[in-house]
Amino acid sequence: MTVSRRTFLSTLSAGAAGVALGGLALPDTARAASPAGDVVGKVTVGYQGWFACPGDGAPIDAWWHWSQNWSQAPSPSNNVIKAWPDSRDFGRTYQTGYAGLGNGSPATLFSSYDQQTIDTHFTWMQQNGCDTAALQRFDPNGSEGPTRNAITTRVRSSAESHGVKFYVMYDVSGWTNMQSEIKADWTDLMSQHTASSAYARQNGKPVVGIWGFGFNDANHPWDPAACADVVSWFKSQGCYVMGGVPTWWRLGTNDSRAGYLGVYHAFDMLSPWMVGRIGTVADVDNFYTNATVPDLADCNANGIDYQPCVLPGDLSARQRAHGDFMWRQFYDMTRAGVQSVYISMFDEFGEGNQIAKTAENQSQVPNGSGLLALDEDGTACSSDYYLRLTADGGKMLKGQLALTATRPTQPVVGSGGGGGGGGNPDLALHQPVSDSGHTQVYVAANAVDGDPNTYWESVDNAFPQWLQVDLGQAVTTRRIVLTLPPSTAWGARTQTIQVLGSTDGTDFSTVVASAGYLFDPNTGNTSTIGYPSGVTARYLRLLFTANTGWPAGQASGFSVYAT
């Protein structure tokens, strides 16, 4: 069984974040050494692709990475995963030894050997701003090799059909004859994939990742000369070489061996590892000061591209804080001037550190498994929440969203910050809408598309103006949540709004009398209109008569709830 690189790092102290580097400040200008390509200026996700199940046709014919004993079905007594995947999008899954899910469905898991599984994963990447997938490749010379080789071919096919880039990332952990065998593997097998239109290239060169040089543990024993030889060899093959390096690579302390700075500086790109190092927002800010800013300065000074890790947090350790932990990392990377990030990881259910779709609540988790779901802290989260959070973080990193410390991504699609949850959905989401008029491209549909950054804006200087949703049938509702874009560029404002309702779209009556509603970016630019006694209507109309921030009605979210 291949042991995950993270296993060997879990005992290393995160306390090194407190290393004093006094006087370092954010440089006035932070620029990558290379222009934008398939990794520079992009969001890369680490992709394990290492799950298999008996009956899937994989040569390994085992519960690969799903259980401690691969020859037996995963169960509460034979378990290595920390989170349960949401498998509803997969066309084929495999029965495990767990009890049924809380909702009565069978407890089944996916196989990375199935093309449809990889296609589904790459669809999620495509839909959520994941530009490039770094396919992990451990020592391929044992029993796992044929399965890994086949999965690489499937990843290539899916990347090509989904418009997502990919590259091979060698994890050298535990690879005894690494120095010679990694070269042979590239020459004999992996280099053929660089012919793919989807293979990632940077500065015109195929990208290769090498993770594990310089780590201060017995699983990464090579001296600087051996490591430098491998980096030099890949460069001689015309490759752009990315290095997954210890957190404290620059100082040569804690998780890094001393004397490897020359090896680190030989890479074209550096990506310091962060899993197990941070677990709270405070940790994130500490690393911003003591690692990110000085790391970036060192890379800029040496002509090296910088791609630090961003992670959602270990779900089993309750680190995620319904997205605030991950968003703070995106915020700190963006304000430091970082242009590229590496998401750790896409499908790492063994560490509970995955962004792939995950069980939302206990109804989607096997009974008696002890596994947590995304709502573990009491906040309902849709299964794709961390994919959507990655999409928005990538937009901020690329300048497509303004820098904001306030997370713009709502845990539940269309919740508008009010919290819909699976049992209280947003009834207006993607429903037909109309208006009295709008300006430019700020159409009514923007208010019900689930994207907090698109918005409706009425005709300027023409109050009163209205925005109306058709719920499809007469239903009883009790709450409306309105939002404006979360960017701090939207200063606080008060809009005066009346709510009207109708069953036929012609005759309207007042649901809530005209009143002023404050939208403040410091509290998420959200305002709730409640009417606890409820009203039964098919059409709900918002009548705008004033706005202290702009001479028009505005809404990026128009959400309607039954409770």
C-alpha positions in Angstrom: 0.0 0.0 0.0 1.4 3.4 -0.9 1.4 5.8 2.1 0.2 9.3 1.5 2.8 12.0 1.7 0.7 13.7 4.3 1.0 10.7 6.7 4.7 11.4 7.2 4.1 15.1 7.9 1.3 15.0 10.4 3.6 15.1 13.4 5.5 18.2 12.2 4.7 21.2 14.3 2.6 24.0 12.9 4.1 26.2 15.5 6.9 27.2 13.1 4.4 29.8 11.9 5.7 31.8 14.7 9.3 32.1 13.4 10.3 35.7 13.7 11.2 37.4 10.5 10.8 41.0 11.8 10.6 43.9 9.5 9.4 42.1 6.3 6.7 44.0 4.5 4.6 43.4 1.5 6.6 44.5 -1.6 5.1 47.4 -3.5 5.0 45.2 -6.7 4.7 41.5 -6.7 5.0 39.8 -10.1 5.4 36.2 -11.2 8.6 35.4 -12.9 6.7 34.0 -15.9 3.7 35.3 -17.9 0.4 33.7 -17.5 0.2 30.1 -18.8 -1.4 26.9 -17.8 0.0 27.1 -14.2 1.1 30.7 -13.7 -1.9 32.9 -13.1 -4.1 29.8 -12.8 -5.9 27.6 -10.2 -4.4 24.2 -10.1 -6.0 21.3 -8.1 -4.1 18.3 -6.8 -5.9 15.3 -8.2 -5.3 11.9 -6.6 -7.3 9.7 -8.9 -6.3 6.8 -6.8 -9.6 5.1 -5.8 -10.6 1.6 -7.0 -13.2 -1.0 -6.1 -13.4 -4.7 -6.8 -15.5 -5.3 -9.9 -14.5 -2.0 -11.6 -12.1 -3.8 -14.0 -9.0 -2.2 -12.6 -5.8 -4.4 -12.6 -5.4 -3.8 -8.9 -8.8 -5.4 -8.1 -9.0 -4.0 -4.6 -10.6 -1.3 -2.4 -7.7 0.9 -3.3 -7.4 3.8 -0.8 -11.0 3.3 0.4 -10.1 1.0 3.3 -7.2 0.0 5.5 -7.3 -3.6 4.3 -7.7 -3.3 0.6 -8.9 -6.8 0.2 -12.0 -6.2 2.4 -14.8 -3.7 1.8 -14.6 -0.5 3.7 -16.6 -0.4 6.9 -16.5 1.4 10.3 -13.9 -1.1 11.4 -11.9 -1.0 8.1 -11.9 2.7 7.4 -9.3 5.2 6.2 -11.4 8.1 5.0 -12.4 11.2 6.9 -15.3 12.3 4.8 -18.0 10.7 2.7 -18.3 11.7 -1.0 -21.6 12.8 -2.5 -21.9 10.1 -5.2 -25.2 11.1 -6.7 -23.6 12.4 -10.0 -21.8 9.1 -10.8 -23.3 6.6 -13.2 -21.7 3.7 -11.4 -20.8 3.1 -7.8 -19.9 0.1 -5.6 -21.5 -1.4 -2.5 -19.4 -1.1 0.7 -19.6 -2.7 4.1 -21.1 0.4 5.7 -24.7 0.5 6.9 -27.1 2.5 4.6 -27.0 6.3 4.5 -29.2 8.2 6.9 -31.7 8.7 4.1 -32.0 4.9 3.5 -29.9 4.8 0.3 -27.1 2.2 0.0 -23.6 3.3 1.1 -21.7 3.1 -2.2 -18.4 4.6 -3.4 -17.0 5.6 -6.8 -14.0 4.2 -8.6 -11.4 6.4 -10.3 -10.9 3.6 -12.8 -14.3 4.3 -14.3 -14.1 6.9 -17.1 -17.5 8.3 -16.1 -16.1 9.1 -12.6 -13.2 11.1 -14.0 -15.5 12.7 -16.5 -17.7 13.8 -13.6 -14.8 15.2 -11.7 -13.5 17.1 -14.7 -17.0 18.5 -15.3 -16.9 19.8 -11.7 -13.5 21.4 -12.4 -14.7 22.9 -15.6 -17.8 24.4 -14.0 -15.9 25.8 -11.0 -12.8 27.5 -12.3 -10.3 24.7 -11.7 -7.9 25.5 -14.6 -5.4 22.6 -14.3 -5.3 19.2 -12.6 -2.0 17.9 -11.2 -2.4 14.2 -11.4 -0.5 12.6 -8.6 2.0 9.8 -9.5 3.6 7.7 -6.8 6.3 5.0 -7.4 4.6 3.2 -10.4 6.9 0.1 -10.4 4.9 -2.0 -8.0 1.4 -3.6 -8.2 -0.3 -0.2 -8.5 1.5 0.8 -11.7 -0.8 -0.7 -14.3 -3.9 0.9 -12.6 -2.1 4.3 -12.4 -1.1 4.1 -16.0 -4.7 3.4 -17.1 -6.1 6.2 -15.0 -3.6 8.6 -16.5 -4.9 7.8 -20.0 -8.5 8.3 -18.7 -7.5 11.6 -17.2 -6.0 12.7 -20.4 -9.2 11.9 -22.3 -11.4 13.7 -19.9 -9.1 16.8 -19.8 -9.2 17.0 -23.5 -13.0 16.7 -23.7 -13.7 19.2 -20.8 -11.2 22.0 -21.7 -9.2 21.5 -18.5 -5.4 21.2 -18.5 -3.5 18.4 -16.7 0.1 17.5 -15.9 1.9 14.6 -14.2 3.0 15.4 -10.6 5.4 12.9 -9.2 5.2 12.3 -5.4 8.5 10.7 -4.6 7.6 9.7 -1.0 8.9 6.2 -0.2 10.3 5.7 -3.7 13.5 3.8 -3.0 15.2 3.9 -6.5 13.7 7.3 -7.4 16.7 8.9 -9.0 17.0 6.5 -11.9 13.4 5.2 -12.1 11.7 8.6 -12.3 13.7 9.3 -15.4 12.8 6.0 -17.0 9.2 6.4 -16.2 9.0 9.8 -17.8 10.9 8.6 -20.9 9.1 5.3 -21.4 5.6 6.2 -20.3 4.6 9.6 -19.2 6.3 11.9 -21.7 3.9 10.5 -24.4 1.1 12.4 -22.8 2.7 15.8 -23.5 1.4 15.4 -27.1 -2.1 16.0 -25.8 -3.7 19.3 -26.4 -4.7 19.3 -22.8 -1.3 18.7 -21.3 -0.3 21.8 -19.3 2.5 24.0 -20.7 4.2 26.9 -19.2 6.6 29.2 -21.1 6.0 26.8 -24.0 7.3 23.8 -22.0 5.4 20.7 -20.7 4.9 21.0 -17.0 6.2 18.3 -14.6 5.7 18.3 -10.9 8.1 16.8 -8.3 6.8 16.7 -4.7 9.0 15.7 -1.8 12.6 16.9 -2.1 14.1 18.2 1.0 11.5 17.1 3.5 13.0 16.3 6.9 11.9 12.7 7.4 13.0 9.2 6.6 10.6 8.9 3.7 12.5 11.6 1.7 16.2 10.6 2.2 17.9 11.9 -0.9 20.8 14.3 -0.6 20.9 17.6 -2.4 23.1 16.3 -5.2 20.6 13.5 -6.1 17.7 16.0 -6.0 19.5 18.5 -8.1 20.3 15.9 -10.6 16.7 15.0 -11.1 15.6 18.6 -11.5 18.4 19.3 -14.0 17.5 16.1 -16.0 13.9 17.1 -16.4 15.0 20.6 -17.5 17.3 19.0 -20.1 14.2 17.2 -21.4 12.6 20.6 -22.1 10.3 20.5 -19.1 9.1 23.3 -16.9 9.6 21.8 -13.4 7.3 22.6 -10.5 8.5 21.6 -7.0 6.3 20.7 -4.1 8.6 21.7 -1.2 8.5 21.9 2.6 6.7 24.8 4.2 10.0 26.2 5.6 12.1 25.6 2.5 13.5 29.1 2.5 14.8 28.8 6.1 15.9 25.2 6.0 14.3 24.5 9.4 11.4 22.5 10.9 10.0 20.4 8.0 12.9 21.2 5.7 16.4 19.8 5.8 19.2 22.3 5.9 21.4 22.7 2.8 18.7 22.3 0.1 18.2 26.0 -0.9 20.1 25.4 -4.1 17.8 22.5 -5.0 14.7 24.7 -4.3 16.1 27.5 -6.3 16.7 25.2 -9.3 12.9 24.7 -9.8 10.9 26.8 -12.2 8.0 27.0 -9.7 7.8 26.4 -5.9 4.7 25.2 -4.1 5.3 25.0 -0.3 3.1 22.4 1.5 0.5 23.6 4.0 -1.6 20.7 5.0 -1.2 20.0 8.7 0.4 23.4 9.2 -2.7 25.6 9.5 -6.2 25.0 10.9 -7.6 28.3 11.9 -8.0 31.8 10.4 -5.4 33.0 12.9 -2.9 30.4 11.6 -3.6 31.7 8.0 -2.7 35.3 8.9 0.4 34.1 10.8 1.6 32.3 7.8 0.9 35.3 5.6 3.4 37.3 7.6 6.0 34.7 8.2 5.9 32.6 5.1 3.8 33.9 2.1 5.2 37.4 1.9 8.9 36.6 2.4 8.6 33.4 0.2 7.1 35.5 -2.6 9.9 38.1 -2.2 12.6 35.3 -2.4 11.0 33.8 -5.5 10.7 37.1 -7.2 14.3 37.9 -6.5 15.4 34.5 -7.9 13.2 34.4 -11.0 11.0 31.6 -9.7 7.2 31.3 -10.0 5.3 30.9 -6.7 2.3 28.7 -6.2 1.4 28.3 -2.5 -1.3 25.9 -1.3 -4.9 26.8 -0.4 -6.8 24.1 1.5 -10.4 23.8 2.6 -9.4 22.2 5.9 -9.8 18.8 7.5 -13.5 18.2 7.8 -13.0 15.6 10.6 -11.1 18.2 12.6 -13.8 20.8 12.2 -11.4 23.2 10.6 -13.5 24.5 7.8 -15.6 27.2 9.5 -18.2 26.9 6.7 -15.7 28.3 4.2 -14.2 31.2 6.2 -11.0 29.3 6.7 -10.4 28.7 3.0 -11.6 32.2 2.0 -9.1 33.8 4.3 -6.3 31.9 2.5 -7.6 33.2 -0.9 -7.8 36.7 0.6 -4.2 36.6 2.1 -2.8 35.2 -1.2 -4.5 37.9 -3.2 -3.4 40.8 -1.0 0.2 39.5 -1.0 0.3 39.6 -4.8 0.3 35.8 -5.4 -0.8 35.0 -8.9 -1.1 31.2 -8.8 -2.4 28.7 -6.2 -2.5 25.0 -5.7 -5.6 23.6 -4.1 -4.8 20.8 -1.7 -6.7 18.7 -2.7 -9.5 17.9 -5.1 -10.4 14.4 -4.1 -8.4 13.7 -0.9 -11.2 12.0 1.1 -8.5 10.2 3.1 -7.5 13.4 4.8 -11.0 15.0 4.7 -9.3 17.8 2.8 -11.3 17.5 -0.4 -13.2 20.2 -2.4 -15.0 17.6 -4.5 -18.7 17.1 -3.7 -19.2 15.9 -0.2 -22.1 14.7 2.0 -24.1 17.7 3.0 -25.6 16.4 6.2 -26.1 13.1 8.1 -28.8 11.9 5.8 -26.0 11.5 3.2 -23.5 9.7 5.6 -23.6 6.0 6.5 -25.3 5.3 9.8 -22.9 4.5 12.6 -19.8 5.6 10.6 -18.9 8.5 12.8 -18.1 10.6 9.8 -19.0 14.3 9.7 -20.9 16.1 6.9 -20.4 19.7 5.6 -23.0 21.0 8.1 -20.9 19.9 11.1 -20.8 23.4 12.6 -24.6 24.0 12.2 -24.4 25.8 8.9 -26.1 24.1 6.0 -23.7 23.7 3.0 -24.6 22.3 -0.4 -22.3 19.4 -1.5 -20.5 21.6 -4.1 -19.9 24.4 -1.7 -16.1 24.2 -1.7 -16.0 23.9 -5.5 -18.0 27.1 -5.7 -15.7 28.7 -3.1 -12.7 27.7 -5.2 -14.3 29.3 -8.3 -14.8 32.6 -6.4 -11.4 32.5 -4.9 -9.8 32.0 -8.3 -11.8 35.0 -9.6 -10.5 37.2 -6.8 -6.9 36.0 -7.4 -7.2 36.9 -11.1 -8.7 40.3 -10.5 -12.2 39.4 -11.7 -13.6 40.0 -8.2 -12.5 42.9 -6.0 -10.3 42.0 -3.0 -12.6 41.3 -0.1 -12.1 39.7 3.3 -15.9 38.9 3.3 -16.6 35.6 1.7 -19.0 36.2 -1.2 -19.9 32.5 -1.7 -23.0 31.4 0.1 -22.9 27.9 1.7 -26.2 27.0 0.0 -26.9 28.0 -3.6 -29.4 30.8 -3.7 -29.4 31.2 0.1 -28.4 34.9 -0.2 -26.8 34.6 3.2 -30.1 33.8 4.8 -29.6 30.1 4.9 -32.0 28.1 2.9 -30.8 24.5 3.5 -32.0 21.5 1.7 -35.4 21.6 3.4 -36.0 25.3 2.9 -34.9 26.0 -0.7 -34.9 29.3 -2.5 -38.2 29.3 -4.4 -37.1 32.1 -6.7 -33.8 30.5 -7.8 -33.7 30.3 -11.7 -37.4 31.2 -11.9 -38.8 33.5 -14.6 -38.4 37.2 -13.7 -39.4 40.5 -15.2 -38.9 44.2 -14.5 -40.1 47.6 -15.2 -36.8 48.3 -17.0 -33.1 47.8 -16.6 -29.8 49.5 -17.6 -27.3 48.0 -20.0 -26.6 44.3 -19.2 -27.9 44.4 -15.7 -31.0 42.3 -16.5 -33.6 40.9 -14.1 -32.3 37.3 -14.5 -29.1 38.3 -12.7 -31.0 38.5 -9.5 -32.1 34.9 -9.5 -29.1 33.2 -11.1 -27.4 32.2 -7.7 -24.3 34.3 -8.5 -23.8 37.0 -5.9 -21.7 39.0 -8.2 -24.2 39.5 -11.0 -27.0 42.0 -10.4 -30.1 43.7 -11.7 -30.2 47.5 -11.9 -33.3 49.4 -13.0 -33.4 52.4 -15.3 -31.6 55.3 -13.6 -33.4 58.3 -12.2 -36.8 56.8 -12.9 -38.3 55.8 -9.6 -40.5 53.9 -8.9 -39.1 50.8 -10.5 -40.0 47.1 -9.9 -38.5 43.6 -10.1 -40.8 40.6 -10.1 -40.5 36.8 -9.8 -42.9 34.1 -11.0 -42.7 31.2 -8.5 -44.5 28.9 -11.0 -47.6 28.3 -8.8 -49.3 29.9 -5.8 -47.3 29.1 -2.7 -47.2 30.4 0.9 -44.0 32.3 1.6 -42.7 34.1 4.7 -39.4 35.6 3.9 -37.4 37.4 1.2 -33.7 37.8 1.3 -32.2 40.5 -0.9 -28.5 41.0 -1.5 -26.1 43.3 -3.3 -22.7 42.2 -4.6 -20.4 41.4 -1.6 -17.5 43.5 -2.8 -16.6 46.3 -0.5 -16.6 48.6 -3.5 -20.4 48.6 -3.0 -20.7 51.1 -0.2 -23.5 50.9 2.4 -26.9 52.1 1.1 -30.5 52.0 2.1 -33.2 51.1 -0.5 -36.8 51.8 0.1 -38.9 48.8 -1.0 -42.5 47.7 -0.9 -43.4 44.0 -1.4 -46.5 43.2 -3.5 -48.1 39.8 -4.2 -50.5 38.4 -6.9 -51.9 35.0 -7.8 -52.6 36.0 -11.5 -49.8 38.5 -12.3 -52.4 41.3 -12.8 -54.0 42.2 -9.5 -51.4 42.9 -6.8 -51.9 43.6 -3.1 -49.4 44.8 -0.5 -47.5 42.0 1.3 -45.1 44.3 3.2 -45.5 48.1 3.4 -42.8 50.4 2.0 -39.8 50.6 4.3 -36.1 51.3 4.2 -33.7 48.3 4.1 -30.0 48.7 4.8 -27.3 47.0 2.7 -23.9 47.1 4.4 -20.8 45.3 3.0 -19.6 44.8 6.5 -22.5 42.5 7.1 -22.6 40.8 3.7 -24.7 43.4 1.8 -27.8 41.4 2.8 -31.2 42.5 4.0 -34.1 40.3 5.0 -37.8 41.1 4.6 -39.9 38.9 6.8 -43.7 38.5 7.0 -44.2 35.7 9.6 -47.9 35.2 9.0 -47.1 34.3 5.4 -48.8 35.2 2.1 -50.0 32.9 -0.7 -49.0 34.2 -4.1 -47.5 33.1 -7.4 -46.0 36.4 -8.2 -43.9 38.6 -5.8 -43.0 42.1 -6.9 -40.4 44.4 -5.3 -41.3 48.1 -5.8 -38.3 50.3 -5.4 -38.9 54.0 -4.7 -35.5 55.2 -3.3 -31.8 54.2 -3.0 -29.3 56.3 -1.1 -26.4 54.8 -2.9 -27.5 55.0 -6.6 -30.5 56.5 -8.4 -31.9 53.1 -9.3 -33.2 49.8 -7.8 -30.5 47.2 -7.4 -30.4 43.5 -6.4 -27.8 40.7 -7.0 -30.0 38.2 -5.1 -33.8 38.0 -4.8 -34.4 34.8 -2.8 -37.8 33.7 -1.5 -38.4 31.2 1.3 -41.4 29.4 2.7 -40.1 29.7 6.3 
